[in-house]
Amino acid sequence: MSAIANIVAFDGASTPVSHTLVPIHVTREGGKVMAMYREKIPTLPEEAQVFVILVQEKTKAGTTITTYDVNVPVMESVSGVNSSGYTAAPKVAFIDRNVYINYAPSRSTVTSRRLARQLLVNMTGNVTTSVAPATAGCVPEAVDLLVMPT
């Protein structure tokens, strides 16, 4: 099994910022494994930090379903104070969410799963040149190798 490690990714901002998500926990219930990661920014409330949930389960038909769920909470902006001089703390206004789901039939191979994943990555990143597929990290290991973190 793969040892659980931090996820480090740059955002798409005009001045890119590196986001480090640390492992929070791994749970196993029956044939389902779930790993949760979250940024650990001391100045932000827990509910306002970027988080990722990685889930893998096997169906009765033998298909392994791997879900990678990226969540970006957006805080509301605080403006002004009330008549008593109190300013309420900001809350999460909404969460932007992207989900990647891989269905790996029992007859699929590492090569076929890696090809499908890399095509999606290249299409979503508008990559039009040849690039080597990522073979390390929590998503390539979970999707290509069907190995979840411990």
C-alpha positions in Angstrom: 0.0 0.0 0.0 1.0 3.6 -0.6 2.0 5.6 2.4 -0.2 8.7 2.8 1.6 11.9 1.9 0.9 15.6 1.4 -0.6 16.8 -1.9 1.1 19.8 -3.3 -0.5 21.6 -6.3 -0.3 25.1 -7.8 -3.4 27.0 -8.4 -4.2 28.8 -11.7 -3.9 32.3 -10.3 -2.0 35.0 -12.3 0.7 34.7 -9.6 0.6 30.9 -8.9 0.3 29.9 -5.3 1.4 26.5 -4.0 -1.3 24.7 -1.9 -0.2 21.9 0.4 -2.9 19.6 1.6 -2.0 17.4 4.5 -3.6 14.0 5.2 -6.3 14.2 7.8 -7.5 10.6 8.0 -8.0 7.3 6.1 -11.1 5.2 6.8 -12.1 1.8 5.7 -15.6 0.5 5.8 -16.1 -2.9 4.1 -14.7 -2.6 0.6 -14.6 1.2 0.6 -11.5 3.3 1.4 -11.7 7.1 1.9 -8.7 9.4 2.4 -9.2 13.1 3.3 -6.7 15.9 2.9 -7.0 19.5 3.9 -4.8 22.7 3.9 -3.7 23.6 7.3 -3.6 27.4 7.3 -3.6 28.7 10.9 -5.3 32.0 10.0 -8.3 30.4 8.3 -11.1 28.5 10.0 -11.1 24.7 9.2 -14.3 25.0 7.2 -12.8 27.6 4.9 -9.7 25.6 3.8 -9.3 23.7 0.6 -10.0 20.0 1.0 -9.8 16.8 -1.1 -11.6 13.5 -0.6 -10.3 10.4 -2.4 -12.6 7.4 -2.3 -12.2 3.9 -3.8 -14.7 1.1 -3.8 -15.3 -2.1 -5.7 -18.7 -2.9 -7.1 -20.3 -6.4 -7.1 -19.6 -6.5 -10.8 -15.8 -6.1 -10.1 -15.5 -2.5 -11.3 -13.3 -0.4 -9.1 -14.6 3.2 -8.8 -12.1 5.9 -7.7 -13.4 9.3 -7.0 -11.2 12.4 -6.5 -13.2 15.3 -5.1 -11.6 18.8 -4.9 -13.4 21.4 -2.8 -12.5 25.1 -2.6 -14.5 27.0 0.0 -15.1 30.7 -0.8 -15.6 33.1 2.1 -18.1 35.9 2.1 -16.7 39.4 2.3 -17.4 41.3 5.5 -18.3 44.9 5.1 -19.2 47.5 7.8 -20.2 47.1 11.4 -23.5 47.2 13.1 -24.8 50.1 15.3 -23.0 48.5 18.3 -19.7 48.4 16.6 -19.7 44.6 16.1 -18.5 43.0 12.9 -19.6 39.4 12.4 -16.9 36.9 11.4 -17.1 35.9 7.8 -18.6 32.5 6.9 -18.2 30.2 3.9 -20.4 31.6 1.2 -20.2 28.6 -1.1 -17.8 25.8 -2.2 -16.5 25.4 -5.7 -16.2 21.7 -6.4 -14.6 19.5 -9.1 -15.0 15.7 -9.1 -13.0 13.2 -11.1 -14.4 9.7 -11.3 -12.6 6.7 -12.8 -14.4 3.4 -13.5 -11.9 0.6 -13.8 -13.5 -2.7 -15.0 -11.8 -5.8 -13.8 -10.3 -6.4 -17.2 -8.7 -2.9 -17.5 -4.9 -2.6 -17.2 -2.5 -0.1 -15.7 -1.7 1.1 -19.2 -5.3 1.7 -20.2 -6.2 3.4 -17.0 -3.2 5.7 -17.2 -4.0 6.5 -20.8 -7.6 7.6 -20.0 -6.4 9.6 -17.0 -3.7 11.4 -18.9 -6.0 12.2 -21.7 -8.4 13.9 -19.3 -5.5 15.7 -17.5 -4.2 17.0 -20.9 -7.6 18.0 -22.1 -8.6 19.9 -18.9 -5.1 21.6 -18.9 -5.3 22.4 -22.7 -2.0 20.5 -23.1 -1.4 20.2 -26.9 2.2 18.8 -26.8 3.6 15.5 -25.8 4.1 15.2 -22.0 5.1 12.3 -19.9 2.2 11.0 -17.7 2.5 11.5 -14.0 3.1 8.1 -12.4 3.5 9.1 -8.8 1.1 10.8 -6.3 -2.2 9.9 -4.8 -4.3 10.1 -7.9 -2.0 8.2 -10.3 -1.5 5.5 -7.7 -5.3 5.2 -6.9 -6.4 5.3 -10.6 -3.6 3.6 -12.4 -2.4 1.1 -9.9 -5.7 0.8 -7.8 -3.6 1.5 -4.7 -5.0 3.7 -2.0 -3.0 5.4 0.8 -2.7 3.9 4.2 
